Amino acid sequence: MSYSIAVGGIVGAALCWVFLRVGARVSRHIGLVDHPGGHKCHARPTPLVGGIAMSIAFVFAVLLLDVPLTPYRFLFAGIMLLVLVGVLDDLRELSPEQRLWAQILAALLMVGGGGIVLDDLGHLLASEWLLSLGVLAWPITVFATVGVINAMNMSDGLDGLAASFALITLGSLSLFAWRGEDYGILSLLLMLVLVVLPFLTVNLRSNGSAQVFMGDAGSMFLGFSLAWLLIQASQGEGRLMAPVTALWIFALPLLDTITLLIRRSIMGRSPFLGDREHFHHLLLSAGYTERQTLLLMVALATAAAAFGVAGERLNVPEPWMFGGFVALFGLYFWTTLHMLRRRRLPRTESSSDLSDRLVAHPRTGAEVVSTQRAPRSGSISG
């Protein structure tokens, strides 16, 4: 087992690195690049091949593992579907509804074909009561899976952020799998880690800008894979962790997505229309640099995951852990609202300040707030 993991990991990481380098050159010729404009503020067209490289390398790596592949056929099917749709979206900009239906179909493949179902939410409300979902298991599983996919997609707005969030969650799951001696899941987790790391090295800034973005193909690939593994690890008699622990080890992407959806709905805006009101955008508007913002958000995500891991190890009652997460969400929601109000207050600006300006959204023509740091070159995607 250890030998196959070593071979698979080395091959996966090497293939991902090669695909990133070769794909970056090819993508410029076929138009698979992310252009500056709208609510984006990276300075130059950037290849969108990270998702293709990671997904292909991951599949190759898993094929080399000494584990039964039958349980993961539908994982591969869902990955291939979402990567294909993600590439089409990066090339032709599909509608939000088209992306949503693809995500629902991938979730149904996971539930109906892979048998990965959220049957219960653990002892979420009372320690002596298992909250079983019954007939709601399938629809809630699909809803949760689509939510994780979109949470990862919405996190892909700052160089290195989505990949870092994925590594934090994968690292936490790997710890649980190792302690539970579930080497099948552990093998898959390690293969994911070893294909995300090469991408992260080229996505983080080099000479002032990212060399490659993961694109929608990458964020949906990672989101779907994480949803599959989070649910698999938190269900069944031999579960590796309580379902509530999944909230903590995936906390920041989840908190940001829920906050944005609530705020956009209250303001009567489409939940699918991009803007610059993510938490990392608010930190940039507050004067933090891109690197400071990344480090701060990674630190917060790591702290939340560590809290979840500690709670699981110490057998903290699940209702307490859930109550703590609800309290964390309240604090997060209030903080983002406070920062957003402060950003919208009139202020005197100099040429070196962060300036807010209205720009036309490239597809809808609607005005959105764009915050750019001028005249520095930068690369913040989506």
ABEGO torsion letter per residue (X at the ends): XAAAAAAAAAAAAAAAAAAAAAAAAAAAAAGBBBBBEEABABABBBBBAAAAAAAAAAAAAAAABBBBAAAAAAAAAAAAAAAAAAAAAAAAGBBAAAAAAAAAAAAAAAAAAAGBBBABAEBAABAABBBBAEAAAAAAAAAAAAAAAAAAAAABABBGAAAAAAAAAAAAAAAAAAAAGBAAAAAAAAAAAAAAAAAAAAABBBGGBBABBAEAAAAAAAAAAAAAAAAAAABEAABABBAAAAAAAAAAAAAAAAAAAAAAAAAGBBAABBBBABAAAAAAAAGBBAAAAAAAAAAAAAAAAAAAAAAAAAGBBAAAAAAAAAAAAAAAAAAAAAAAAAAABBBBBBAABBBBBBBBBAAAGBBBBBBBBOABBBBBBX
